[in-house]
Amino acid sequence: MDMDVTTLRVIATLASFAAFLGIVVWACSRKNKASFDEAARLPFEQD
């Protein structure tokens, strides 16, 4: 099987898009909300 540069670019683009979608789904999932809210309050907490 002979892969040319265009095929490799298409595969890399699709893999990058899949990784992006995975990160978006992870960031927007409800089970992570509590930990994200806690991390958002960290700069405002006193030592």
mmCIF entry with sequence, helices, sheets and N, C-alpha, C, O atoms, coordinates in Angstrom:
data_MODEL
# 
_entry.id   MODEL 
# 
_entity.id                         1 
_entity.type                       polymer 
_entity.pdbx_number_of_molecules   1 
# 
_entity_poly.entity_id                      1 
_entity_poly.type                           'polypeptide(L)' 
_entity_poly.nstd_linkage                   no 
_entity_poly.nstd_monomer                   no 
_entity_poly.pdbx_seq_one_letter_code       MDMDVTTLRVIATLASFAAFLGIVVWACSRKNKASFDEAARLPFEQD 
_entity_poly.pdbx_seq_one_letter_code_can   MDMDVTTLRVIATLASFAAFLGIVVWACSRKNKASFDEAARLPFEQD 
_entity_poly.pdbx_strand_id                 A 
# 
loop_
_entity_poly_seq.entity_id 
_entity_poly_seq.num 
_entity_poly_seq.mon_id 
_entity_poly_seq.hetero 
1 1  MET n 
1 2  ASP n 
1 3  MET n 
1 4  ASP n 
1 5  VAL n 
1 6  THR n 
1 7  THR n 
1 8  LEU n 
1 9  ARG n 
1 10 VAL n 
1 11 ILE n 
1 12 ALA n 
1 13 THR n 
1 14 LEU n 
1 15 ALA n 
1 16 SER n 
1 17 PHE n 
1 18 ALA n 
1 19 ALA n 
1 20 PHE n 
1 21 LEU n 
1 22 GLY n 
1 23 ILE n 
1 24 VAL n 
1 25 VAL n 
1 26 TRP n 
1 27 ALA n 
1 28 CYS n 
1 29 SER n 
1 30 ARG n 
1 31 LYS n 
1 32 ASN n 
1 33 LYS n 
1 34 ALA n 
1 35 SER n 
1 36 PHE n 
1 37 ASP n 
1 38 GLU n 
1 39 ALA n 
1 40 ALA n 
1 41 ARG n 
1 42 LEU n 
1 43 PRO n 
1 44 PHE n 
1 45 GLU n 
1 46 GLN n 
1 47 ASP n 
# 
_struct_asym.id          A 
_struct_asym.entity_id   1 
# 
loop_
_struct_conf.conf_type_id 
_struct_conf.id 
_struct_conf.pdbx_PDB_helix_id 
_struct_conf.beg_label_comp_id 
_struct_conf.beg_label_asym_id 
_struct_conf.beg_label_seq_id 
_struct_conf.pdbx_beg_PDB_ins_code 
_struct_conf.end_label_comp_id 
_struct_conf.end_label_asym_id 
_struct_conf.end_label_seq_id 
_struct_conf.pdbx_end_PDB_ins_code 
_struct_conf.beg_auth_comp_id 
_struct_conf.beg_auth_asym_id 
_struct_conf.beg_auth_seq_id 
_struct_conf.end_auth_comp_id 
_struct_conf.end_auth_asym_id 
_struct_conf.end_auth_seq_id 
_struct_conf.pdbx_PDB_helix_class 
_struct_conf.details 
_struct_conf.pdbx_PDB_helix_length 
HELX_P HELX_P1 AA1 VAL A 5  ? CYS A 28 ? VAL A 5  CYS A 28 1 ? 24 
HELX_P HELX_P2 AA2 ARG A 30 ? ASN A 32 ? ARG A 30 ASN A 32 5 ? 3  
HELX_P HELX_P3 AA3 LYS A 33 ? ARG A 41 ? LYS A 33 ARG A 41 1 ? 9  
HELX_P HELX_P4 AA4 LEU A 42 ? PHE A 44 ? LEU A 42 PHE A 44 5 ? 3  
# 
_struct_conf_type.id          HELX_P 
_struct_conf_type.criteria    ? 
_struct_conf_type.reference   ? 
# 
loop_
_atom_site.group_PDB 
_atom_site.id 
_atom_site.type_symbol 
_atom_site.label_atom_id 
_atom_site.label_alt_id 
_atom_site.label_comp_id 
_atom_site.label_asym_id 
_atom_site.label_entity_id 
_atom_site.label_seq_id 
_atom_site.pdbx_PDB_ins_code 
_atom_site.Cartn_x 
_atom_site.Cartn_y 
_atom_site.Cartn_z 
_atom_site.occupancy 
_atom_site.B_iso_or_equiv 
_atom_site.pdbx_formal_charge 
_atom_site.auth_seq_id 
_atom_site.auth_comp_id 
_atom_site.auth_asym_id 
_atom_site.auth_atom_id 
_atom_site.pdbx_PDB_model_num 
ATOM 1   N N  . MET A 1 1  ? 0.849   -1.174 0.000  1.00 0.00 ? 1  MET A N  1 
ATOM 2   C CA . MET A 1 1  ? 0.000   0.000  0.000  1.00 0.00 ? 1  MET A CA 1 
ATOM 3   C C  . MET A 1 1  ? 0.896   1.240  0.000  1.00 0.00 ? 1  MET A C  1 
ATOM 4   O O  . MET A 1 1  ? 1.757   1.408  0.864  1.00 0.00 ? 1  MET A O  1 
ATOM 5   N N  . ASP A 1 2  ? 0.675   2.075  -0.964 1.00 0.00 ? 2  ASP A N  1 
ATOM 6   C CA . ASP A 1 2  ? 1.510   3.261  -1.141 1.00 0.00 ? 2  ASP A CA 1 
ATOM 7   C C  . ASP A 1 2  ? 0.718   4.489  -0.702 1.00 0.00 ? 2  ASP A C  1 
ATOM 8   O O  . ASP A 1 2  ? -0.267  4.868  -1.337 1.00 0.00 ? 2  ASP A O  1 
ATOM 9   N N  . MET A 1 3  ? 1.169   5.112  0.406  1.00 0.00 ? 3  MET A N  1 
ATOM 10  C CA . MET A 1 3  ? 0.498   6.312  0.912  1.00 0.00 ? 3  MET A CA 1 
ATOM 11  C C  . MET A 1 3  ? 1.251   7.541  0.433  1.00 0.00 ? 3  MET A C  1 
ATOM 12  O O  . MET A 1 3  ? 2.470   7.640  0.571  1.00 0.00 ? 3  MET A O  1 
ATOM 13  N N  . ASP A 1 4  ? 0.507   8.462  -0.123 1.00 0.00 ? 4  ASP A N  1 
ATOM 14  C CA . ASP A 1 4  ? 1.148   9.715  -0.512 1.00 0.00 ? 4  ASP A CA 1 
ATOM 15  C C  . ASP A 1 4  ? 0.959   10.748 0.592  1.00 0.00 ? 4  ASP A C  1 
ATOM 16  O O  . ASP A 1 4  ? 0.292   10.479 1.591  1.00 0.00 ? 4  ASP A O  1 
ATOM 17  N N  . VAL A 1 5  ? 1.536   11.912 0.418  1.00 0.00 ? 5  VAL A N  1 
ATOM 18  C CA . VAL A 1 5  ? 1.516   12.949 1.435  1.00 0.00 ? 5  VAL A CA 1 
ATOM 19  C C  . VAL A 1 5  ? 0.092   13.423 1.713  1.00 0.00 ? 5  VAL A C  1 
ATOM 20  O O  . VAL A 1 5  ? -0.247  13.720 2.858  1.00 0.00 ? 5  VAL A O  1 
ATOM 21  N N  . THR A 1 6  ? -0.731  13.496 0.691  1.00 0.00 ? 6  THR A N  1 
ATOM 22  C CA . THR A 1 6  ? -2.108  13.957 0.871  1.00 0.00 ? 6  THR A CA 1 
ATOM 23  C C  . THR A 1 6  ? -2.889  13.013 1.776  1.00 0.00 ? 6  THR A C  1 
ATOM 24  O O  . THR A 1 6  ? -3.654  13.469 2.626  1.00 0.00 ? 6  THR A O  1 
ATOM 25  N N  . THR A 1 7  ? -2.710  11.718 1.608  1.00 0.00 ? 7  THR A N  1 
ATOM 26  C CA . THR A 1 7  ? -3.395  10.741 2.450  1.00 0.00 ? 7  THR A CA 1 
ATOM 27  C C  . THR A 1 7  ? -2.953  10.888 3.904  1.00 0.00 ? 7  THR A C  1 
ATOM 28  O O  . THR A 1 7  ? -3.782  10.832 4.812  1.00 0.00 ? 7  THR A O  1 
ATOM 29  N N  . LEU A 1 8  ? -1.667  11.072 4.128  1.00 0.00 ? 8  LEU A N  1 
ATOM 30  C CA . LEU A 1 8  ? -1.167  11.255 5.487  1.00 0.00 ? 8  LEU A CA 1 
ATOM 31  C C  . LEU A 1 8  ? -1.711  12.535 6.106  1.00 0.00 ? 8  LEU A C  1 
ATOM 32  O O  . LEU A 1 8  ? -2.010  12.570 7.299  1.00 0.00 ? 8  LEU A O  1 
ATOM 33  N N  . ARG A 1 9  ? -1.841  13.582 5.304  1.00 0.00 ? 9  ARG A N  1 
ATOM 34  C CA . ARG A 1 9  ? -2.400  14.838 5.813  1.00 0.00 ? 9  ARG A CA 1 
ATOM 35  C C  . ARG A 1 9  ? -3.863  14.672 6.187  1.00 0.00 ? 9  ARG A C  1 
ATOM 36  O O  . ARG A 1 9  ? -4.307  15.219 7.197  1.00 0.00 ? 9  ARG A O  1 
ATOM 37  N N  . VAL A 1 10 ? -4.610  13.936 5.400  1.00 0.00 ? 10 VAL A N  1 
ATOM 38  C CA . VAL A 1 10 ? -6.030  13.689 5.695  1.00 0.00 ? 10 VAL A CA 1 
ATOM 39  C C  . VAL A 1 10 ? -6.148  12.888 6.988  1.00 0.00 ? 10 VAL A C  1 
ATOM 40  O O  . VAL A 1 10 ? -6.987  13.200 7.833  1.00 0.00 ? 10 VAL A O  1 
ATOM 41  N N  . ILE A 1 11 ? -5.327  11.871 7.149  1.00 0.00 ? 11 ILE A N  1 
ATOM 42  C CA . ILE A 1 11 ? -5.359  11.055 8.370  1.00 0.00 ? 11 ILE A CA 1 
ATOM 43  C C  . ILE A 1 11 ? -4.997  11.904 9.584  1.00 0.00 ? 11 ILE A C  1 
ATOM 44  O O  . ILE A 1 11 ? -5.645  11.797 10.625 1.00 0.00 ? 11 ILE A O  1 
ATOM 45  N N  . ALA A 1 12 ? -3.978  12.739 9.465  1.00 0.00 ? 12 ALA A N  1 
ATOM 46  C CA . ALA A 1 12 ? -3.579  13.608 10.579 1.00 0.00 ? 12 ALA A CA 1 
ATOM 47  C C  . ALA A 1 12 ? -4.677  14.605 10.916 1.00 0.00 ? 12 ALA A C  1 
ATOM 48  O O  . ALA A 1 12 ? -4.926  14.880 12.090 1.00 0.00 ? 12 ALA A O  1 
ATOM 49  N N  . THR A 1 13 ? -5.333  15.145 9.904  1.00 0.00 ? 13 THR A N  1 
ATOM 50  C CA . THR A 1 13 ? -6.423  16.090 10.139 1.00 0.00 ? 13 THR A CA 1 
ATOM 51  C C  . THR A 1 13 ? -7.594  15.414 10.850 1.00 0.00 ? 13 THR A C  1 
ATOM 52  O O  . THR A 1 13 ? -8.150  15.973 11.796 1.00 0.00 ? 13 THR A O  1 
ATOM 53  N N  . LEU A 1 14 ? -7.965  14.234 10.407 1.00 0.00 ? 14 LEU A N  1 
ATOM 54  C CA . LEU A 1 14 ? -9.073  13.514 11.040 1.00 0.00 ? 14 LEU A CA 1 
ATOM 55  C C  . LEU A 1 14 ? -8.731  13.106 12.470 1.00 0.00 ? 14 LEU A C  1 
ATOM 56  O O  . LEU A 1 14 ? -9.591  13.171 13.348 1.00 0.00 ? 14 LEU A O  1 
ATOM 57  N N  . ALA A 1 15 ? -7.503  12.690 12.717 1.00 0.00 ? 15 ALA A N  1 
ATOM 58  C CA . ALA A 1 15 ? -7.085  12.323 14.073 1.00 0.00 ? 15 ALA A CA 1 
ATOM 59  C C  . ALA A 1 15 ? -7.095  13.549 14.988 1.00 0.00 ? 15 ALA A C  1 
ATOM 60  O O  . ALA A 1 15 ? -7.509  13.460 16.143 1.00 0.00 ? 15 ALA A O  1 
ATOM 61  N N  . SER A 1 16 ? -6.641  14.687 14.474 1.00 0.00 ? 16 SER A N  1 
ATOM 62  C CA . SER A 1 16 ? -6.651  15.917 15.267 1.00 0.00 ? 16 SER A CA 1 
ATOM 63  C C  . SER A 1 16 ? -8.079  16.352 15.576 1.00 0.00 ? 16 SER A C  1 
ATOM 64  O O  . SER A 1 16 ? -8.366  16.778 16.694 1.00 0.00 ? 16 SER A O  1 
ATOM 65  N N  . PHE A 1 17 ? -8.962  16.251 14.612 1.00 0.00 ? 17 PHE A N  1 
ATOM 66  C CA . PHE A 1 17 ? -10.361 16.624 14.822 1.00 0.00 ? 17 PHE A CA 1 
ATOM 67  C C  . PHE A 1 17 ? -11.017 15.698 15.838 1.00 0.00 ? 17 PHE A C  1 
ATOM 68  O O  . PHE A 1 17 ? -11.791 16.154 16.681 1.00 0.00 ? 17 PHE A O  1 
ATOM 69  N N  . ALA A 1 18 ? -10.718 14.408 15.768 1.00 0.00 ? 18 ALA A N  1 
ATOM 70  C CA . ALA A 1 18 ? -11.272 13.459 16.739 1.00 0.00 ? 18 ALA A CA 1 
ATOM 71  C C  . ALA A 1 18 ? -10.764 13.771 18.143 1.00 0.00 ? 18 ALA A C  1 
ATOM 72  O O  . ALA A 1 18 ? -11.528 13.695 19.105 1.00 0.00 ? 18 ALA A O  1 
ATOM 73  N N  . ALA A 1 19 ? -9.492  14.120 18.274 1.00 0.00 ? 19 ALA A N  1 
ATOM 74  C CA . ALA A 1 19 ? -8.941  14.488 19.580 1.00 0.00 ? 19 ALA A CA 1 
ATOM 75  C C  . ALA A 1 19 ? -9.607  15.763 20.092 1.00 0.00 ? 19 ALA A C  1 
ATOM 76  O O  . ALA A 1 19 ? -9.931  15.861 21.275 1.00 0.00 ? 19 ALA A O  1 
ATOM 77  N N  . PHE A 1 20 ? -9.810  16.732 19.214 1.00 0.00 ? 20 PHE A N  1 
ATOM 78  C CA . PHE A 1 20 ? -10.492 17.967 19.600 1.00 0.00 ? 20 PHE A CA 1 
ATOM 79  C C  . PHE A 1 20 ? -11.897 17.684 20.108 1.00 0.00 ? 20 PHE A C  1 
ATOM 80  O O  . PHE A 1 20 ? -12.297 18.204 21.150 1.00 0.00 ? 20 PHE A O  1 
ATOM 81  N N  . LEU A 1 21 ? -12.645 16.870 19.385 1.00 0.00 ? 21 LEU A N  1 
ATOM 82  C CA . LEU A 1 21 ? -14.006 16.541 19.817 1.00 0.00 ? 21 LEU A CA 1 
ATOM 83  C C  . LEU A 1 21 ? -13.995 15.804 21.158 1.00 0.00 ? 21 LEU A C  1 
ATOM 84  O O  . LEU A 1 21 ? -14.863 16.033 22.000 1.00 0.00 ? 21 LEU A O  1 
ATOM 85  N N  . GLY A 1 22 ? -13.021 14.927 21.355 1.00 0.00 ? 22 GLY A N  1 
ATOM 86  C CA . GLY A 1 22 ? -12.906 14.221 22.628 1.00 0.00 ? 22 GLY A CA 1 
ATOM 87  C C  . GLY A 1 22 ? -12.654 15.175 23.781 1.00 0.00 ? 22 GLY A C  1 
ATOM 88  O O  . GLY A 1 22 ? -13.238 15.012 24.853 1.00 0.00 ? 22 GLY A O  1 
ATOM 89  N N  . ILE A 1 23 ? -11.796 16.168 23.582 1.00 0.00 ? 23 ILE A N  1 
ATOM 90  C CA . ILE A 1 23 ? -11.506 17.152 24.618 1.00 0.00 ? 23 ILE A CA 1 
ATOM 91  C C  . ILE A 1 23 ? -12.739 17.997 24.915 1.00 0.00 ? 23 ILE A C  1 
ATOM 92  O O  . ILE A 1 23 ? -13.018 18.297 26.076 1.00 0.00 ? 23 ILE A O  1 
ATOM 93  N N  . VAL A 1 24 ? -13.474 18.381 23.884 1.00 0.00 ? 24 VAL A N  1 
ATOM 94  C CA . VAL A 1 24 ? -14.690 19.182 24.078 1.00 0.00 ? 24 VAL A CA 1 
ATOM 95  C C  . VAL A 1 24 ? -15.731 18.385 24.869 1.00 0.00 ? 24 VAL A C  1 
ATOM 96  O O  . VAL A 1 24 ? -16.356 18.921 25.784 1.00 0.00 ? 24 VAL A O  1 
ATOM 97  N N  . VAL A 1 25 ? -15.915 17.128 24.527 1.00 0.00 ? 25 VAL A N  1 
ATOM 98  C CA . VAL A 1 25 ? -16.890 16.296 25.243 1.00 0.00 ? 25 VAL A CA 1 
ATOM 99  C C  . VAL A 1 25 ? -16.459 16.133 26.696 1.00 0.00 ? 25 VAL A C  1 
ATOM 100 O O  . VAL A 1 25 ? -17.294 16.207 27.597 1.00 0.00 ? 25 VAL A O  1 
ATOM 101 N N  . TRP A 1 26 ? -15.162 15.911 26.936 1.00 0.00 ? 26 TRP A N  1 
ATOM 102 C CA . TRP A 1 26 ? -14.660 15.753 28.299 1.00 0.00 ? 26 TRP A CA 1 
ATOM 103 C C  . TRP A 1 26 ? -14.862 17.044 29.104 1.00 0.00 ? 26 TRP A C  1 
ATOM 104 O O  . TRP A 1 26 ? -15.293 17.002 30.257 1.00 0.00 ? 26 TRP A O  1 
ATOM 105 N N  . ALA A 1 27 ? -14.551 18.172 28.496 1.00 0.00 ? 27 ALA A N  1 
ATOM 106 C CA . ALA A 1 27 ? -14.646 19.453 29.206 1.00 0.00 ? 27 ALA A CA 1 
ATOM 107 C C  . ALA A 1 27 ? -16.097 19.827 29.506 1.00 0.00 ? 27 ALA A C  1 
ATOM 108 O O  . ALA A 1 27 ? -16.366 20.502 30.499 1.00 0.00 ? 27 ALA A O  1 
ATOM 109 N N  . CYS A 1 28 ? -17.012 19.404 28.678 1.00 0.00 ? 28 CYS A N  1 
ATOM 110 C CA . CYS A 1 28 ? -18.422 19.781 28.861 1.00 0.00 ? 28 CYS A CA 1 
ATOM 111 C C  . CYS A 1 28 ? -19.230 18.741 29.626 1.00 0.00 ? 28 CYS A C  1 
ATOM 112 O O  . CYS A 1 28 ? -20.423 18.940 29.854 1.00 0.00 ? 28 CYS A O  1 
ATOM 113 N N  . SER A 1 29 ? -18.607 17.642 30.024 1.00 0.00 ? 29 SER A N  1 
ATOM 114 C CA . SER A 1 29 ? -19.361 16.600 30.719 1.00 0.00 ? 29 SER A CA 1 
ATOM 115 C C  . SER A 1 29 ? -19.726 17.057 32.123 1.00 0.00 ? 29 SER A C  1 
ATOM 116 O O  . SER A 1 29 ? -18.950 17.747 32.783 1.00 0.00 ? 29 SER A O  1 
ATOM 117 N N  . ARG A 1 30 ? -20.888 16.677 32.562 1.00 0.00 ? 30 ARG A N  1 
ATOM 118 C CA . ARG A 1 30 ? -21.411 17.112 33.861 1.00 0.00 ? 30 ARG A CA 1 
ATOM 119 C C  . ARG A 1 30 ? -20.633 16.514 35.024 1.00 0.00 ? 30 ARG A C  1 
ATOM 120 O O  . ARG A 1 30 ? -20.579 17.119 36.095 1.00 0.00 ? 30 ARG A O  1 
ATOM 121 N N  . LYS A 1 31 ? -20.030 15.349 34.844 1.00 0.00 ? 31 LYS A N  1 
ATOM 122 C CA . LYS A 1 31 ? -19.325 14.726 35.970 1.00 0.00 ? 31 LYS A CA 1 
ATOM 123 C C  . LYS A 1 31 ? -18.046 15.484 36.335 1.00 0.00 ? 31 LYS A C  1 
ATOM 124 O O  . LYS A 1 31 ? -17.521 15.293 37.432 1.00 0.00 ? 31 LYS A O  1 
ATOM 125 N N  . ASN A 1 32 ? -17.536 16.330 35.452 1.00 0.00 ? 32 ASN A N  1 
ATOM 126 C CA . ASN A 1 32 ? -16.346 17.122 35.742 1.00 0.00 ? 32 ASN A CA 1 
ATOM 127 C C  . ASN A 1 32 ? -16.672 18.505 36.298 1.00 0.00 ? 32 ASN A C  1 
ATOM 128 O O  . ASN A 1 32 ? -15.763 19.242 36.678 1.00 0.00 ? 32 ASN A O  1 
ATOM 129 N N  . LYS A 1 33 ? -17.940 18.866 36.352 1.00 0.00 ? 33 LYS A N  1 
ATOM 130 C CA . LYS A 1 33 ? -18.326 20.220 36.757 1.00 0.00 ? 33 LYS A CA 1 
ATOM 131 C C  . LYS A 1 33 ? -17.841 20.569 38.162 1.00 0.00 ? 33 LYS A C  1 
ATOM 132 O O  . LYS A 1 33 ? -17.350 21.676 38.385 1.00 0.00 ? 33 LYS A O  1 
ATOM 133 N N  . ALA A 1 34 ? -17.969 19.653 39.100 1.00 0.00 ? 34 ALA A N  1 
ATOM 134 C CA . ALA A 1 34 ? -17.573 19.944 40.487 1.00 0.00 ? 34 ALA A CA 1 
ATOM 135 C C  . ALA A 1 34 ? -16.078 20.236 40.585 1.00 0.00 ? 34 ALA A C  1 
ATOM 136 O O  . ALA A 1 34 ? -15.674 21.178 41.266 1.00 0.00 ? 34 ALA A O  1 
ATOM 137 N N  . SER A 1 35 ? -15.270 19.446 39.919 1.00 0.00 ? 35 SER A N  1 
ATOM 138 C CA . SER A 1 35 ? -13.821 19.679 39.999 1.00 0.00 ? 35 SER A CA 1 
ATOM 139 C C  . SER A 1 35 ? -13.423 20.958 39.270 1.00 0.00 ? 35 SER A C  1 
ATOM 140 O O  . SER A 1 35 ? -12.494 21.644 39.698 1.00 0.00 ? 35 SER A O  1 
ATOM 141 N N  . PHE A 1 36 ? -14.101 21.288 38.187 1.00 0.00 ? 36 PHE A N  1 
ATOM 142 C CA . PHE A 1 36 ? -13.808 22.537 37.480 1.00 0.00 ? 36 PHE A CA 1 
ATOM 143 C C  . PHE A 1 36 ? -14.235 23.748 38.314 1.00 0.00 ? 36 PHE A C  1 
ATOM 144 O O  . PHE A 1 36 ? -13.539 24.762 38.336 1.00 0.00 ? 36 PHE A O  1 
ATOM 145 N N  . ASP A 1 37 ? -15.377 23.643 38.999 1.00 0.00 ? 37 ASP A N  1 
ATOM 146 C CA . ASP A 1 37 ? -15.817 24.739 39.868 1.00 0.00 ? 37 ASP A CA 1 
ATOM 147 C C  . ASP A 1 37 ? -14.834 24.953 41.016 1.00 0.00 ? 37 ASP A C  1 
ATOM 148 O O  . ASP A 1 37 ? -14.532 26.090 41.378 1.00 0.00 ? 37 ASP A O  1 
ATOM 149 N N  . GLU A 1 38 ? -14.343 23.866 41.580 1.00 0.00 ? 38 GLU A N  1 
ATOM 150 C CA . GLU A 1 38 ? -13.356 23.964 42.657 1.00 0.00 ? 38 GLU A CA 1 
ATOM 151 C C  . GLU A 1 38 ? -12.061 24.615 42.148 1.00 0.00 ? 38 GLU A C  1 
ATOM 152 O O  . GLU A 1 38 ? -11.483 25.463 42.827 1.00 0.00 ? 38 GLU A O  1 
ATOM 153 N N  . ALA A 1 39 ? -11.620 24.224 40.979 1.00 0.00 ? 39 ALA A N  1 
ATOM 154 C CA . ALA A 1 39 ? -10.406 24.813 40.406 1.00 0.00 ? 39 ALA A CA 1 
ATOM 155 C C  . ALA A 1 39 ? -10.591 26.293 40.078 1.00 0.00 ? 39 ALA A C  1 
ATOM 156 O O  . ALA A 1 39 ? -9.639  27.069 40.156 1.00 0.00 ? 39 ALA A O  1 
ATOM 157 N N  . ALA A 1 40 ? -11.794 26.682 39.717 1.00 0.00 ? 40 ALA A N  1 
ATOM 158 C CA . ALA A 1 40 ? -12.066 28.074 39.403 1.00 0.00 ? 40 ALA A CA 1 
ATOM 159 C C  . ALA A 1 40 ? -12.026 28.955 40.650 1.00 0.00 ? 40 ALA A C  1 
ATOM 160 O O  . ALA A 1 40 ? -11.721 30.144 40.562 1.00 0.00 ? 40 ALA A O  1 
ATOM 161 N N  . ARG A 1 41 ? -12.332 28.373 41.813 1.00 0.00 ? 41 ARG A N  1 
ATOM 162 C CA . ARG A 1 41 ? -12.305 29.150 43.052 1.00 0.00 ? 41 ARG A CA 1 
ATOM 163 C C  . ARG A 1 41 ? -10.922 29.244 43.679 1.00 0.00 ? 41 ARG A C  1 
ATOM 164 O O  . ARG A 1 41 ? -10.729 30.058 44.582 1.00 0.00 ? 41 ARG A O  1 
ATOM 165 N N  . LEU A 1 42 ? -9.962  28.456 43.245 1.00 0.00 ? 42 LEU A N  1 
ATOM 166 C CA . LEU A 1 42 ? -8.631  28.435 43.852 1.00 0.00 ? 42 LEU A CA 1 
ATOM 167 C C  . LEU A 1 42 ? -7.942  29.804 43.932 1.00 0.00 ? 42 LEU A C  1 
ATOM 168 O O  . LEU A 1 42 ? -7.353  30.102 44.971 1.00 0.00 ? 42 LEU A O  1 
ATOM 169 N N  . PRO A 1 43 ? -7.982  30.637 42.913 1.00 0.00 ? 43 PRO A N  1 
ATOM 170 C CA . PRO A 1 43 ? -7.281  31.931 43.018 1.00 0.00 ? 43 PRO A CA 1 
ATOM 171 C C  . PRO A 1 43 ? -7.857  32.858 44.089 1.00 0.00 ? 43 PRO A C  1 
ATOM 172 O O  . PRO A 1 43 ? -7.175  33.778 44.538 1.00 0.00 ? 43 PRO A O  1 
ATOM 173 N N  . PHE A 1 44 ? -9.086  32.629 44.497 1.00 0.00 ? 44 PHE A N  1 
ATOM 174 C CA . PHE A 1 44 ? -9.749  33.519 45.442 1.00 0.00 ? 44 PHE A CA 1 
ATOM 175 C C  . PHE A 1 44 ? -9.659  33.052 46.883 1.00 0.00 ? 44 PHE A C  1 
ATOM 176 O O  . PHE A 1 44 ? -10.067 33.771 47.795 1.00 0.00 ? 44 PHE A O  1 
ATOM 177 N N  . GLU A 1 45 ? -9.128  31.857 47.098 1.00 0.00 ? 45 GLU A N  1 
ATOM 178 C CA . GLU A 1 45 ? -9.033  31.316 48.458 1.00 0.00 ? 45 GLU A CA 1 
ATOM 179 C C  . GLU A 1 45 ? -7.804  31.872 49.159 1.00 0.00 ? 45 GLU A C  1 
ATOM 180 O O  . GLU A 1 45 ? -6.760  32.079 48.540 1.00 0.00 ? 45 GLU A O  1 
ATOM 181 N N  . GLN A 1 46 ? -7.941  32.111 50.459 1.00 0.00 ? 46 GLN A N  1 
ATOM 182 C CA . GLN A 1 46 ? -6.831  32.577 51.283 1.00 0.00 ? 46 GLN A CA 1 
ATOM 183 C C  . GLN A 1 46 ? -6.019  31.385 51.769 1.00 0.00 ? 46 GLN A C  1 
ATOM 184 O O  . GLN A 1 46 ? -6.549  30.280 51.883 1.00 0.00 ? 46 GLN A O  1 
ATOM 185 N N  . ASP A 1 47 ? -4.756  31.595 52.052 1.00 0.00 ? 47 ASP A N  1 
ATOM 186 C CA . ASP A 1 47 ? -3.913  30.509 52.562 1.00 0.00 ? 47 ASP A CA 1 
ATOM 187 C C  . ASP A 1 47 ? -4.243  30.170 53.982 1.00 0.00 ? 47 ASP A C  1 
ATOM 188 O O  . ASP A 1 47 ? -3.625  29.278 54.564 1.00 0.00 ? 47 ASP A O  1 
# 
